[in-house]
Amino acid sequence: MSPTVFSIPPGKPFLRTLAEALLSGRLIESFRYDGDPLRLADVTIYLPSRRAARSLSGAFTDALGGQTAILPRIRPIGDGDEAGIFAARTDAPGTALPAMPELERRLCLARLARQWRHLADRVPGETLADDTPERITSASEALWLAGGLGALLDEFETEGTAFETLADLAPEALAAWWQTTLSFLEIITTHWPAFLSARGVSSEAAAKNAWLRDETARLRAGATRGPVILAGSTATAPETIELMQAVAYLPNGALVLPGLDRHIGSHGFSAIDRDRAIAAPGHPQYGLKRILTRFAMAPEAVRHLDEGLSPALAAREAFLASALRPAETTALWAEEAQRFGPNVLDDVALIEASEPRVEALAIAVAMREALEEPGATAALITPDRRLARRVLAELERFGITANDSAGRPLATTAPGTLLASLLQVALEPGDPVALLGLLKHPLCRLGRSAINARNAARAIELIAVRGTVEIADGADLGAIVRRRIAAIEALPAGEAAKLITRPARNVKAAEYPAASQFAEDFSAALRPLTALRKAEPQELPAFAVALTEALETLARDDSGGSKTLYAGENGAALVQFLSDLVAAPETGFAFPARELPDAIAALIAGVSVKPRGGLSARAFVLGTLEARLESVDTAILGSLNEGVWPAGAQSGAFLSRLMRREIALDPPERRIGLAAHDFWMAMGAKRVIMTRSRRVDGAPAIASRWLQRLTTLAGPDVTRTMSARGAAYLVAADALETATDQPRIPRPEPRPPLESRPRRYSVTEVETLIRDPYALHARRILKLEPLPPLMRAPHAAERGSLIHAILADFVIKGIDPNAPNAVEALTLIAREHFDREALPGEIEAVWWPRMVGTIGDFLAWERARDGDIAERLAERGGASEFPSIGVTLTGRSDRIDRLKDGHLVILDFKTGTRPSVRQARALLAPQLALEGGMAMRGDFEGTKPGEIIADLAYVRLRERELKEEGLETAGTKAIQPCDPTELSERAIRRFEGLAARFLKRETAFGSRLRPILAGETSGDYDHLARVKEWSVAGGEDSEGEVE
């Protein structure tokens, strides 16, 4: 009896054709559906995956046209993404041992991996070189490595390769690295089988193999009554092929292959031989050839279910078969190309975008166009998840929510981010970003309504987190908030600004009790985890109990339950994940609590949340695995670049290509062959759009080998035609990006009413008024203050203020710089200020040595000029009135020195390089000149009208030097003369005119009128002014200064 083998060509919808062929009697000659509702109940169909099984049920429903019937038994055989589907069937007759759950296996392998050094040392006769890597100590590293070991175990068992074959490899013929790897792999050759035997369990792959063997034996024993069909599989694992053979030789059985190539002939098939060519496993027909070889069956003997295949799709199939033929037979291209006319790829387009962002938008446009046809379906098929996410986002602009088969990683969902934040805050204290992320997480409710929880979190942020030097420890948050509130309430009236920032002052006293209680509850919620910080190493279930308790306490809503945490598919996935952790048995894999965040990250990385419904039934985003056997009207094949589709041939971390060959494992190119078959099948859609980016991550990308073959065979004319079709989508994408119906926003130019405009300016604000009036408008008129940094991280500006205060205090106390104890006196003053500032230890460790160096430089500078100085005035304040316009100018000078001739020198101490002397002379940085003008008017304490300014100078306090830079100069060929008195007078006049102009209704407070640097957008209010949308990058012709 010959086997019954069929194939469905790429141009036919696989599952729909399968259903119709069964119902019509073309598949099983002795079976035809006659309308009896029970007729199909005896049929058994094996498919590669549960997704395919669900789709076939839908195909039968469509084919039956609304008739009532019991559908066939459809069983996935665990190929591809459902490889472990039968592992949980511990009652399978073919296995005497229950299967070890995947989590338990990973924990056990992680323990063995972490103990590798000790295990290896105990092997009789084995010694390790001195440079052998030390045993893994991190729990997360062990878990990641255990995942790789588990995949290798599955490959061995699925392919039927004995573990002992690893021992047959000749270590002396291998490099030292591979010798070390073989020693490590003794975990699975020696220790793992013994471990399974001792536990009385088997692996999931072994359980699956046992189930397949049992099914095969049952079929061969004639235990089935109705037709049996195995369809859609390209697997070449021994047990799967045995099942295929059993089905194909049944009198009422049929094996249906996906897309067997019927065009390349026997010569082409014979060239797909891994013994003849190393690249043979990378051919799309490699797996199917191995199946037929096992059957001793020629490809010509396979029957094709191609009724109704359109001539255009048949021609395209022949063309693709030629384009993808084995390299050894490509000499036939010259002959075959003559048979294909210029219209062979009429319904195929090629999009070659400049970058992935453009590619994604063009794909979204193409999908949008495809869905214009009523009832039509479209799918992006790509292994590139980055591209898939981009396309999903771009489709939202058209109101299309595509059905994403890959789902979403649990770690990126709201419950997943709550879990990660909780672990980081509880077990890795000190990060204020993580603390606030957890406090303000939408699921962090602590028994309150969402609005009350958010208000309390906001109050805590402003009074206890931002702008403080407290360590960001969630365990102590309650105490931190109590201390801050007590300190604020103890301040005398009117002195709150000395301790708290303006945003913190916006928190009303009435909000303090709620914030304090929220902080207390927050710390209490974390206690199950924080109590483990100094505990002995424990196993995962013990940690999981504490983690679950803390999570549920944090997420408890105002009804007292955790239903919000566990709602929807995201919550269901979290429930399953936590349940698995809690229920995990003891494995001996214990670790300290500080390693738990990374360990959980390793375990949750592979968990995805699949959508349950509510998404489009016409637009899909599919991975290549999910797209197998699926059919759509328009298939968009994305990321057709080398390294993506197909991915590179990776032999894996544990075995080299040569080692894999010696122990009869599939070579790395086998995955390329599967990807090639996916490409071959996807090209059978009614309409096909191939896409790629010419550059990815800034580097040139190489077109996929299949795309190169296709365009080479097609020739330049047909390729240009395909590209022209694709270019239409690129043009449409560009039009969307440059649409004129949404004009670019202009530079903001608010014109507040006169009564709201400032009439009092400080000398430091005048430069802002010149350069960026909008910033002044936001701060003074809108009363918007930038939030302080999270957990104060002092920077250069704060260091400058500290040094100013120290040097001013030295002068105010009247200490003589020539005194023998001047260094000690100034050092004592500096120490007092540093202690009062309460800087974080890591900041003080850097700043104090610099301050000590500055003390010597400062005193040397003072002594050098002491003979010219009659009086030193430090930190003198003043105000200048301008009655004609009703404006006041205020200021506080760092230092005013009166010379012995009665003239004044205005000094400004700077720890940075800005402003420059050039900017000060040009009055773009007018603070120093304005202080000179105020002194000339006698408006500073200790000055009188008619003062003469001898110089205006910056004193640069750099790390290794003190440098005085005066503005006074007689001028040179390149520099204009500068008289400090005249410059000060001009600064005052210019300020009066500027202030008068901003008191006119028509004068706008424009954004960044005179920026220092055109491309810089780091101002406190630049985001509010949306600078990046209208500035230089957006075409605005504003220029900055470059010093």
Secondary structure, DSSP 8 states (H G I E B T S, - for coil): ----EEEE-TTS-HHHHHHHHHHHTSSSTT----S-TTGGGG-EEEES-HHHHHHHHHHHHHHHTT------EEEE---GGGTTTTTT-TT-TT-SS-B--HHHHHHHHHHHHHTHHHHHHTSTT----TTS------HHHHHHHHHHHHHHHHHHHHHT--TTHHHHS-GGGS-HHHHHHHHHTHIIIIIHHHHHHHHT-B-HHHHHHHHHHHHHHHHHTT---S-EEEES-----HHHHHHHHHHHTSTTEEEEEE----SSHHHHHHT--TTT-TTGGGSTTHHHHHHHHHHT--GGGSEE--TT--HHHHHHHHHHHHHTS-GGGGGGHHHHGGGS-TTTTTTEEEEEESSHHHHHHHHHHHHHHHTTSTT--EEEE-S-HHHHHHHHHHHHTTT---EETT-EEGGGSHHHHHHHHHHHHHHS---HHHHHHHHT-TT--TTB-HHHHHHHHHHHIIIIIBT--S---GGGHHHHHHHHHHHHHTS-TT-GGGTS-HHHHTS-GGGHHHHHHHHHHHHHHHHHHHTTTTS--EEHHHHHHHHHHHHHHHT-BTTSS-TTTT-HHHHHHHHHHHHHHHH----S-EE-GGGHHHHHHHHHTT-EE---S-S-SSEEEE-HHHHTT---SEEEE---BTTTSS------SS--HHHHHHTT---THHHHHHHHHHHHHHTTSSEEEEEEESEETTEE--B-HHHHHHHHHHHHHHHHHHHHHHHHHHHHHHHHHT-TTS-----------GGGS-SEEEHHHHHHHHH-HHHHIIIIIS-------BS----HHHHHHHHHHHHHHHHHTT--TTSTTHHHHHHHHHHHHHHHHT--HHHHHHHHHHHHHHHHHHHHHHHHHGGGEEEEEEEEEEEEEETTTTEEEEEEEEEEEEETTS-EEEEEEESSS-S-HHHHHTTSS-HHHHHHHHHHBT-BTT--BT--EEEEEEEEE-SS-EEEEES-B---SSS--B-HHHHHHHHHHHHHHHHHHTTSTT----SSSS-SSTT---STTTTTTTHHHHSGGGT--------
